[in-house]
Amino acid sequence: MTALRTSVDPAAEDFAEYRDAMLTKLDELETEHAKAIEGGGEKYTERHRKRGKLLARERIELLIDEDSPFLELSPLAAWGSDYKVGASMVTGIGVVEGVECMIIASDPTVKGGSMNPWSVKKGFRAADIAAQNRLPTINLVESGGADLPTQKEIFIPGGRTFRDLTRASKERVPTVALVFGNSTAGGAYLPGMSDYVVMVKEQAKVFLGGPPLVKMATGEESDDESLGGAEMHARTSGLADYLAVDEEDAIRLGRSIIKRLNWNKKGPSPKPSYSEPRYDAEDLLGIVPTDLKVPFDPREVIARVVDGSDFDEFKPLYGSSLVTGWADIHGYPVGILANARGVLFSEESQKATQFIQLANQSDTPLLFLHNTTGYMVGKNYEQNGIIKHGAMMINAVSNSTVPHISVLMGASYGAGHYGMCGRAYDPRFLFAWPSAKSAVMGGQQLAGVLSIVARASAESRGQAYDEDQDAAMRAMVEGQIEAESVPTFLSGMLYDDGIIDPRDTRTVLGMSLSAIHNGPVEGARGYGVFRM
C-alpha cells in the first residue's frame, strides 16, 4: 500500500495554536477581498444600478454554467498601492457551455472601468494564463479606456493587450467581446480585434474618439449613437456581429457563441474515477507552524490533497529535505516536489533534477509545494559543489516543458524560490497560503548581513561603531522585509495568482489541472548543459 499515514493530532496544543493563527490570517484576508468586491464603493455601485446595469461579478455569474465554480485570479492586484484593490478588473477561469474560458470583466464602478497601471499588469497575467493553457477568452467590456493621468505608464506596454488578442486568434483560440458600455479610444480595438463581438443596444459605445474629440480634431458635430452606438456598428460599420437587446441577452449570445465553437481539449483526460483523500482538509489549518523556522512534514499536506491519499514517494532515503513522488489529483497524474526541512542541500538538488527529468519523460505535470529557506551555505557545502548542484535543479526547472503549478505554503526564500519554480520560472499557476512568506532572505538574516558589512566598514576606517544606530537600522530593515514578504503584498504585486484558503487547495489544484489540459501536455526533448 502506498497510501500515506498521518500523525496529525487535531487535539494537540500546537495544532490548535497553528489553526487559530491561520484562521486569523484568513479573516484578515477576507477583509482585503471585500475591498475588491466593493469596487468603487456604494455611491458608484448605486449609480451603476440606477442605469439598469449589472455589476461585473453579476455578469460573470450569469455567463458561467449554473452552479459551476469560478476560479478568480489576482483578486488583490494593486493592494498597497494608490489604486483600488482589484485594479478595476475581475479575471478568472469559468466554465461556459462546458468550456473552460478565461473571463476578463471591467469593473465600471471604479473610475468607469478605466485602466490603471495595475489593471494592465493584471490583464497581461490573465492573457498569459489563457495563452499557456489554450483557453478561449471572453472580455466583458465597459471601460473608459486608459486612466489618463497615468497614461505614461499605460500607453506603451498597453498595446500588448491587442497583440495578445490577435495572436490568440492566429493560434485558433477564440476571443469574444461582450460590450455592455463604453469601449473608447484605444479600448475600441478590444472588440475590434476579437473574433466575435456582441454589443448591447443603446448601451454599448465603441469609437476611437468621442464627440468632443471629433469636434476638436475635425470640427464635425456628432452624437454618441451615430458615432459609435451598438445599432450603428451592427447595421452600418459591421463591427458588431450580434446586437443584444439588453445585458442578459448579450450574455445569452455569448454563451451561444461558446457552445458553437466545437471546442476540444488537446491534453489527456483524467482517470474516469478516483477517491477523495482519506483525511479531512480541515486539518490543513493546523499543520503550518506560526514560526516558519519550525519545519513541518509536507506529506501531511499531500495526504489531504491527492486522490485516496495515495503517494508513491521517489528516492525517500536520499535528500530527505525534499519529498518527491507521484500521485493523482482529481484523476490527473502529477509529480510532486515538496520541501520538508526548509534547506536544500546538494543531495536534494540532484534528486530534484532527476525527478524533473523523469516527469518530462512521462509527460507528467509537476506540483511544487514551497517551504524553503534556500540552498545551504557554508565552506563545506561550497567545496562540495552546492552552486553547481543548485544550478542543475534550476536548469531542470527552467527547461522543463510539462506544466508546473506552485503553491507557497510557508517560506520561499532566496534561490530556493527559483529552484522550486517561483514566478520568474513561469509556472502555469502560482498560489499562496496566508502563512507564506517570500523574499531574498528572512528579515532578521538580511538585517544581520547589513550590520556585519557596516561594522566591518567602520572598523576598516578606524571609526567606532554606533550600536544604537545599528539597532535602529536592524529594526527598520526587519520591519521593511516583513512587510514586503507577506502574501498580501506579494499578491498585490501580482507575484502570485491569489491567496487561497488551505482547505481549498485540492479544489484549486483540480481546477488548474483541468484548465491546463485544454492544451497538450508534453515533456522536454532536451536540456542545456548540466554542470556535473
N, C-alpha and C positions, 0 to 999 in steps of 0.2 A: 504493500500500500504506500502511495506517495502523498496521501492527504496529510496536511500539516496538523500538528497538535498545538494546543495553546497553553500558556502558563499565566495568562492574564487573569487576575482576580479582581472582579468589579467591587468586592467588599474591602479591598486593601486601602490603607490610608493614602498612599501616594497616588493610587488610581483616582481617588476622589479629588485630591488636590489638582491633579492634571486636568481632570474633567471640568472642574469648576473654572479653572483658568481658561480652558478652551471655550467654554460657554460664555464667559465674559467677553472674550475676543469676538465671538460670533455676534453677541449683542451689539458691540461697537461697530462691527461690520454692517449689521442690519441698519444702523443709523446712517451710515455713509451711503448704502444702497438706496435708502429712502430719498436722499438728496437727488440722486439721478432720476428716480421715478417721478418726483415732483416737477421736474423740468424747470420751466420758467417761473413756477410758483402759482399760487391760487389766482392772482389777478389775471395773468395771461392765459391760464387754463380756462377760466370762465369766459374771457373774451373769445377764445377759440371755439368754445362750445356754443356760444351765442350765435356764431356764424354757421352753426349746424354741422360742424366738423368733428370727426373722431380724433382722438389722441393717437400718437404714434404706436403705443403698445396695444391700443384697441384695434387699430388697423392690422397689426401683426396677428392678434388673437383671432380675428375673423379670417385672415388669409390662410393660416395653417390648419391642418386637418383637426377635426374636433377631438378633444381630449388627448392630443399629441403634445409631447414636450417641446419646449423652445430652449435651446442652449444659448443663453445670452453671453456675448463676448465683450470683453473690455468695458464692463459697466462703470468702472471707477476712473475711466480716462479723464485726464485733466485734474484729478484730485490733487490738492495742494497748490494749484495754480490760481490765476486770477479769473479763470473761466468756470462755468457751471460744471459740477461733477456729471460725467456722462458725455461731455463735449457736444451737446446739442444733437445727438445722434444715437440711435439704437441699432446695434448689429448683433447677429446671431444666426444659428442654424435651426431651421424649422422644416417640418415635413409638409409639403403641399401636394395633394393628389398622389401621395405615396412616394414623392420625390424629395430627397433632401436638398434644400436650397439655402444659399447664403441670402439673408434678408437684411437690407440696409434701409433704415427709415429715418428721415429727417424729423427732428422734434421742433415743430413750428412755434411752440410756446417759448422757446429760447431764442430771442432776437430774430423771430421769424424763420428760424431754421437756418440762419446764415452760418457759414463755415468758418470756424476759427482755426488756428494752427493745430490744435489737438483734434479737432474734427477731421482734418486732413490726414493726420497720422493714424487715427482710428480707422478711417476709411481704407487707407493703404493696407493696414493689417488685415482687415476683412477681405480685401481683394487678394492678398497673398494666400490666405486660407482657401478661398474659393478656387484660385488657380492651382495650388498644390494638390487639392483634393478633388478637383474636377466637379465643382458644384455650380449648377446654374445660379445666377444672381437675380434677385428681384429688388429693385430700388423703389421704395415708397417715397415719392418726391413731393416736398413742399418746402422750398428753400429760397431765401432771398439772395443766394449766391455767396460770394466772399464777404466776410466781415471786413469792411473797407479800412478801418483804422489799422488792421493787421495785414493789409494786402502784401506788404513786403515779405512776410513770412509764408504767404499762401500762394501767390501768383506763380512763381517759378516751379516749385515742386508740385503744385496742384494740377498741372497738366497731365500728370501721370494717371489721374483718375480716368481720363478719356482714353489714354493709351491702353490701360488695362481692359477697358470695355471692348475695344477693337481687337485686342489680342485674344480675349476670350472667344469672341465670335470666330476668329480665324481657327482657333482650336476646336471649334464646333461645340462650344459650351455656351448655351443660350443666355442672353441677358434680357431682362424685362423691366420696363419702367412704367409704373403706375403713377400718374401725375395728378395730385389732388389740389394743388395750388400753384403758387409762383415757382417758376424754374427759369430764372432770368440770367442775363449776361452770359458768363462762361458756363453757368449751370444749365443753359439751354442745350448745351452739347451732350448732357447726360441722356436725355431722351433721344437726342439727335444721333447718338452713337449706339443706342440699344437696338437689339434685334426686333423687339416688339414694344409698342408704345400704346398705352391706354390713357386717355385724358377724360377728366370729369367735366361735363358740360357746365358752363357758367362759373366754374371754379378754377380750372387749370389755366395758367397764363404762361406761355413759353415764348420768349423773344430775346434777341441779343441785346436790344436796347429798348427800354420802356418809352412811353410817350414823352417824358421830359427830355431824355437823352436824344431822341429822334428830333425833337423841336430844336434843341441846341445844335445838333450836328447838321441838319438839313433844312430846318425851317418848316418841316412838314407837320401839319396838325393831324393827330391820330388818337384813337382811344384803345384801351386795353384789349377789347374784344376783337376789333378788326386787325389789330397789330399782332396779337398772339393768343387769342382765345381758342378754346378746345374745338368749337364748331368750325372756326376758320381752318384750323390745322387738319380737321377731319375731312372737310369738303373742298378746300382750296389748295393749301400747301402740300397736303399728303403726309405731313409729319406724324399725325395720329393714325394708328392702324385701327383703333376702336374708340368709339365715342360712348362714354358711360353716362347714364342719366344722374347718377349720384355715387357716393363713395362705396356703398355696398355693392352697387353694380360693377364698379371698377374692380373691386376685389373678386367678384364672381368671374369677371372676364379674365383676370389674372390667373385664377385657378384653372379656368378652361384652357388657357394657353399652355400651362404646365402639363395638364392632362394629355394634350395632343403632341407632346414632344417625342413620344415613343422612346423615353429615356431608359437606358440600361446601364447597370453598374459594370465596370470593367474588372473589378477585383473579385477574388474568390468569395463565395457565400459563406456565412458562418455555419457551424455544425447545426443540424436541424433541432437538436435537443441538448440541453445542458442542465446542470444542477446549480442551485444557488449556493453560496458559501455556507459552511457548516456553523459559522459563528456570527454573532449579531454585530451589525455595522455600528450600533450604539457604542460598542467597546472602543471604537476608534477615537472617541472623545478623550479617553483616559490613557492613551498609550504614549503620547509625546510629552516628555518632561518639561516643566516650566523653565528649567535651566538647560539650554541646549548643549552645554558641555557634558551633560549626563547622557550616555548612549542608550538607545533602545533597540530592540530586535525588530527589524523590518519584516521578518517572517510573520509577525503578529498582524501587520498591515496586509501583507499578501494573503494571509488566510481569510481575511474578511472582504477581499476584493475579487479573487479569482474563482472560477467555476468549481464548485464542490470542494473548495479549499485545497485543490489538488495541484501540487507543485513539484516538478522534477528538478531538484537542485543540481547544478553543474559545478564540478570541482569543489565540493563542500569542505574538503580538508585543506585546501590551498587558498591563500589570500583571503582569510576569513573575515577581513574587514569589509569585504564586498560580497554580497549574496547575489548569485546569478542562477538562472534556471528558466524552465519552460512551463507555461500554463495556458489556460484559455480564459477569456473574459467575454461573457455573452456569446459564447460559441466561436469567437475569433482567437486564433493562436497568437501568443505573444512571447517574446523573450524578455525577461525582467532583470534589470541591474539595480540593486538597492544597497545603499550604504549602511553598514552595520555598526561600525565603531568610529565613524567620522573621518579618520585619516586614511588616505590612500597611499600604500607603500608600493614598492616595485612589483611584488607578487600580485597585488590587486590590479595593477595596471596591465600586466601581461595576461592575467586571467580575463580581464575585460576585453582586451584586444582580440584574443582568440574567440571569445563568446560572440562578439560583434561580427566577426568574420563568419562564424557558423550561422548566425541569424541571416546574414546576407546570402549564404549558400542555399538556405532553405526558404528564402523569400518570406521571412517572418518579421513582422513589425516589432519594434523594441519599446519597452516602457522603462524609463529611468525614474527611480524614487530617490530623491535627494535628501541626504543628511550628512554633508561632508564639510570638514574644515579645510580641505585642500590636500595637496600632496605633501608628504613628510619632508621636513628639512633637517639638516644636521650633517656633520662631517662624514660619518659612516654612510649615510644614505646617499649623499652626493657622490662619494667614491664608488659606491655600488651601482650607480647609474640611474638614480631616480629621475633625472631630467630626461634621459633618452627613453626610459620606460613610460614616464608620463606622456612623452611625445608620441609614443606608439599608440597609446589609448586615444589621445586627441586626434591623431591621424586616422585611426579606425572610425571614430565618431564622425569626423569631417567628411570622409569619403564613403561612408555607408549610405546606401540609397533606399533601403527599406524605410518605411515611415517610422518616425520617432515621436513619442509622447513623453513629456517630462512633468513630474509632479514634485514641487518643492514642499517637503513635509517639515523639515527642521532647518538646519544650517545649510547654506550653499555658498561657500566662500572660496576665494582665490581661483587658481586654475582648476580646482576640483569642480567648480561650476561649469567650466568649459568641458572637461572630460566627461561629465555627466550630462552633456548635451543641453547647455544653457541657451538662452535666447539667441546669441550670436551664431549658434550652430543649426539654426533653422528647424527645430522640432515642429512637426505639424501643429501640435498644440502644446502649450505650457500653462499649467495651472499651479496655484499655490494654496496651501492650507494657511489659516490665520496664524499658525505657530511659526511660519517660515521667516527666515532672515537671509539676506544675500548682500554681500559686499566684497571688496578686495580682501578684507580680513575683519576679524572682530574689532569693535571699537577700542577695547582695552589693549589689544595687541598693537593696533595701529598707533594709539597714543603713546604706548611704551617705546615703540620704534622711533617715533619723532623725538621723544625725550632723550633716548640714548644718543641720537645723532646730535641734538642740540647741546647735550652735556659734553660730548667729545669735542664739538666745535669750540665751546667756551674754554675747555682745558687747553686746546691747541693754541689759543690766543693768550693763554695765561690769565684768564679772567675768572673771577668767582662765579659760580653758578647760582642763579636766583631760584631757590627752592619754591618760594611762594608763587612765582610766575610759572614755574614748571607744573605745579599742582593745578593752577588755573587753566593752563594750556591743556593738560590731560583731561580735565573735566569738560572743557569746551569741545575737544575732539571726540571724546567718548559720547557726549550728547549728540553731536552732529551725526556721527556714524550710526548711532542707534536710531535716530530719526530718519536717516536715509536708507536704512536696511530693512525697515518693517514692510510687510506686504502691501499695505495701502499706498505707501509712497511709490513702491516699485510698480504696482498696478496702475497708479495714476500716470506713470511714465510709459505705460504700455509695454513693460518688460515681462508681463505675463498676460494670459488671456482671461484672467479672472481669478478671484479668491473664492474657493469653494468650501462648503461645509464638509469635513472629513467623511461624514456619513453618506454623502452624495458621490463619493469618489468612484464607486463601481458604476453608477448610472452615467456619470460624466464620461468615464472612460469608454463605456459601451457606446454612447452616442458618438464619441470622437472616432472610435474604430469603425463604426458603421459609415460615417461620413468619409473616412479615409478610403474605404473600399469602393467608392464611386470610381476611383481610378485604379490602374493596375498596381500591383504590389510586386516589385522586382528588386532583387538584391544587386549589389555592385558586382561588376565583372572584372574588376581590377582595382589595385590600390597603388599609392605612391610608394616611395622608398621608406621602409621601416629601418630605423637605426637599431641594430640588434646588440 
